Each structure stands twice: as structure tokens, then as C-alpha cells.
Amino acid sequence: MAIRFIQTVFKRQEKPYVHPYLAGAILGVVLFLAFLLTGNGLGSSGATSRIDAALVDMVAPAHVDNNPYLLKMAGGDKNPLDDWIVPVFLGALLGGFSSGALN
């Protein structure tokens, strides 16, 4: 019953995947262009630690000032969200959700 409901709600035609070698080559070109144009790679995991540092700084700023890891990002007057990786992370998140909704 649940499977039939899911099949009727998500009635979409299957699309073939891109060949893995072609997808890898395209990803390599995009990564090269990212390094060339911005000086940074495609990883966005640093944004989660910056968002975490911002949340901790709102709740316990004294803890941030005493923690060496958080101090580099958010100590004193530093804004941890003022970094290139945060908008990249949010854009990837928004792009992933919109792609999933449209396809």
C-alpha cells in the first residue's frame, strides 16, 4: 500500500546516469577552474564549523575566547560567518534542494 502511494506521488520517468568517466572529467575541470578563479577548492565542510562557531559565540562568547579552535574563527570581534565558504555552502544546499525538487 505504501509503495503504491509512493509510486503514484513520485511518478517520474527514470533518467539514465551520466557515464562515470565523463562525470569525473567534468568534475575535474570544475575543480581546476575553482582553484584557478578563487584559489580554493570545492569542499564546503568548513562552513559547518563556522556556523557552529557562530552559534556558540551567540550563547557562550567566553567559551569561544578560551577555546583555541574557535578563537581562530570567532574570537574577539571576528565574525565566523564572514568567510567565502559560508555562501558556497548555502548555495550548494539551496541548489541541492531545488535540483531534487525539480528533477
C-alpha positions as CSV (number, residue, x, y, z in Angstrom):
1,M,0.0,0.0,0.0
2,A,2.7,2.5,0.9
3,I,4.8,1.5,-2.1
4,R,1.8,2.1,-4.4
5,F,1.2,5.6,-2.8
6,I,4.9,6.5,-3.3
7,Q,4.8,5.3,-6.9
8,T,1.7,7.5,-7.6
9,V,3.1,10.6,-5.9
10,F,6.6,10.3,-7.4
11,K,5.6,9.1,-10.8
12,R,8.6,10.2,-12.8
13,Q,10.4,8.7,-15.7
14,E,13.8,7.3,-15.0
15,K,16.7,9.1,-16.5
16,P,20.0,7.5,-17.3
17,Y,23.1,8.5,-15.4
18,V,26.0,10.3,-17.0
19,H,28.9,8.0,-17.8
20,P,31.2,8.0,-14.7
21,Y,34.3,8.8,-16.6
22,L,32.6,11.8,-18.3
23,A,31.2,12.9,-14.9
24,G,34.7,12.6,-13.4
25,A,36.3,14.6,-16.2
26,I,33.7,17.3,-15.8
27,L,34.2,17.4,-12.0
28,G,38.0,17.7,-12.6
29,V,37.6,20.6,-14.9
30,V,35.2,22.3,-12.5
31,L,37.7,21.7,-9.6
32,F,40.5,23.1,-11.7
33,L,38.5,26.2,-12.5
34,A,37.6,26.7,-8.9
35,F,41.2,26.7,-7.9
36,L,42.2,28.9,-10.8
37,L,39.4,31.5,-10.3
38,T,39.0,31.6,-6.5
39,G,42.2,30.0,-5.1
40,N,40.0,27.5,-3.1
41,G,38.6,24.0,-3.8
42,L,35.1,22.8,-3.8
43,G,34.9,21.5,-0.3
44,S,32.4,23.2,2.0
45,S,32.7,21.3,5.2
46,G,34.4,24.3,6.9
47,A,31.1,26.1,6.7
48,T,29.5,23.8,9.2
49,S,32.3,24.5,11.8
50,R,31.9,28.3,11.1
51,I,28.1,28.1,11.6
52,D,28.7,26.1,14.8
53,A,31.2,28.7,16.0
54,A,28.7,31.5,15.3
55,L,26.0,29.6,17.4
56,V,28.5,29.0,20.2
57,D,29.6,32.7,20.1
58,M,26.0,33.8,20.5
59,V,25.4,31.5,23.5
60,A,28.8,31.5,25.2
61,P,31.3,34.1,23.9
62,A,33.6,33.5,26.9
63,H,33.9,29.8,25.8
64,V,34.9,30.9,22.3
65,D,37.6,33.2,23.6
66,N,39.0,30.4,25.7
67,N,38.9,27.6,23.0
68,P,41.9,27.8,20.6
69,Y,40.0,26.1,17.7
70,L,37.0,28.5,18.0
71,L,39.3,31.5,18.8
72,K,40.7,31.5,15.3
73,M,37.3,31.7,13.7
74,A,35.2,33.7,16.2
75,G,37.3,35.1,18.9
76,G,37.0,38.7,19.9
77,D,35.3,40.9,17.3
78,K,35.7,38.3,14.5
79,N,32.5,37.2,12.6
80,P,32.8,33.5,11.8
81,L,30.2,33.8,9.0
82,D,32.4,36.4,7.2
83,D,34.2,33.8,5.0
84,W,33.9,32.7,1.4
85,I,32.9,29.2,2.4
86,V,29.6,30.1,4.1
87,P,27.8,31.4,0.9
88,V,29.2,28.5,-1.0
89,F,27.7,26.1,1.5
90,L,24.4,27.8,1.5
91,G,24.3,27.9,-2.3
92,A,25.2,24.2,-2.5
93,L,22.4,23.4,0.0
94,L,19.9,25.5,-1.9
95,G,21.0,24.1,-5.3
96,G,20.7,20.5,-4.0
97,F,17.2,21.1,-2.6
98,S,16.0,22.9,-5.8
99,S,17.5,20.2,-8.0
100,G,15.9,17.5,-6.0
101,A,12.5,19.2,-6.2
102,L,12.7,19.9,-9.9
103,N,14.1,16.5,-11.0
